[in-house]
Amino acid sequence: MSYKQRLLFSLTFSLLSLSTYAQMPCQSHYFGRYQSCQLQQVAQDMRTRVKPPTNMASRAGCATFDINFSGIAQNVQDAFSYAADIWSSQLASDVPIKVHLVYFLPAGSALGVGIANATKDFPGAPQADTWYPSALANAIAGVDLQPGEDDMTIYMSNTTNWYFGTDGNTPAGMTDFVSVALHELGHGLGFTSIVKVAGGQGSIGRITSSDFPPTTFPFPMLAGEPGVFDRFIFHNGSGFFITNDTVFPNPSQALAGVLTGGDLFLNAPIARMSHNGLLPKLYVPSVFALGSSVTHLDDATFPAGDTNSLMSHSIGQAEAIHSPGPIVMGLFQDLGWPLCEAVGIEEEITLSHISTGPNPMQEAWNVSFSLTKPAEVRLEIFGINGQLVQIIEANNLIAGAHTVSWDGKMNGQKELPSGLYVYQLKINEARVSGKILKE
């Protein structure tokens, strides 16, 4: 299929107000053609707050959101726009991200649902035969691949007891609108899987139009091809990615088993590095819930108040999560998202610019940057498996321009083989990361 053939990812999500919860049988709640699966809701005030990214305002504008708010009240618009501003301070794109907000969901169905247009095999696509959310594909290609079409549609509940403030001080008994909007936008930008379990068979890229809310986007035959997020889903017990169709035929009972077996993780190099070298665990209940299973981080691993809790599958009352968190930002780099310059660097020691290269590297790789005041700098290089292979420290660097180099060796001695490596530049407590291809 060409890039003109599109997929609408269902980035559905059952972001319910719960934190202590019990698994329940799937119950159908039809919204047009959409069937959602839910867990038992336990209303609980979490009284936690994850603050927005440092100096968000100073980096706003790296990506632009064009949001259709037709017929929606101003307080809803303001809160949703604030959530979009958080993403625009983290991701970079020369193409406006087109969002259509629908302020309606049947009572009790979900707090929010996201649906994203997508494409594959576009010019410059990092991976062939792989579906990319259109906002990401546009950012990579540098042009609007689907002129005149929204990149995503976000549905938000109009019956929830929302807190529309942007300060993160969500009162008891209320649900933070900004957090849910940030979450659903995160699905539309790439944190989503197109796996499914039905009739005892697990599948990838075999969802149908009956699995989705009503949409104006055409729904093509997906031909069993995965989304880019699916390429990084790893079954820890077998040691294989779920897209390995020799081990997990698509469709098959074997694939259904791993999609409900509770042992799936994200094995993506920068996401892993952002989790201290550990594989981030995905939410995989024993009863598959389309739009909830696999396409979220595990709640028990990333509970309320955790900096990585935004993309877990649940949210409590009096809980605010106003930051994507390091794992999500790492994963988005793995998916191919360009980041806003110096994301993660505090303003008082901010980099006036940062450049890396050559990439691919042969003899040496450099990272150049400028500091506005003295700082402790540490460059770490990791293998694709998360192994730390080199540390380069530069203590008490003065304000001004600097370059730190890596010679492609382990501990400056053993020449490392060709392949993909990940760097992490630490400036005091802040971090910047990316990939290095060694030839």
Beta strands, then each sheet from edge to edge (+ up, - down):
strand 1: 6-11
strand 2: 16-17
strand 3: 30-31
strand 4: 34-35
strand 5: 45-50
strand 6: 65-68
strand 7: 97-102
strand 8: 112-120
strand 9: 131-133
strand 10: 152-156
strand 11: 162-163
strand 12: 175-176
strand 13: 195-198
strand 14: 201-204
strand 15: 233-235
strand 16: 240-241
strand 17: 264-266
strand 18: 314-315
strand 19: 317-321
strand 20: 351-357
strand 21: 365-371
strand 22: 375-383
strand 23: 388-397
strand 24: 400-406
strand 25: 409-410
strand 26: 414-415
strand 27: 419-427
strand 28: 430-438
sheet 1: 1+ 8- 9+
sheet 2: 1+ 8- 10+ 7+ 6+
sheet 3: 2+ 18+
sheet 4: 3+ 4-
sheet 5: 5+ 19+
sheet 6: 11+ 12+
sheet 7: 13+ 14-
sheet 8: 16+ 15- 17+
sheet 9: 20+ 21- 24+
sheet 10: 23+ 22- 27+ 28-
sheet 11: 25+ 26-
end
